[in-house]
């Protein structure tokens, strides 16, 4: 169970880093928001899923 928790936490950190870099780049490019809106929303959805997964898995690890 600890390995699953660590992998989920690593995925959360990775997705967070990608969103911190990617979202400002999308807003900075011309026509970026219109073309990449679904990608940003998918990333945010995955981020929320990972936040809840890490929270649930944390209750099993501790």
Secondary structure, 3 states (H helix, E strand, C coil): CHHHHHHHHHHHHHHHHHHHHHHHHHHHCCCHHHHHHHHHHHHHHHHHHHHHHHHHHHHHHC
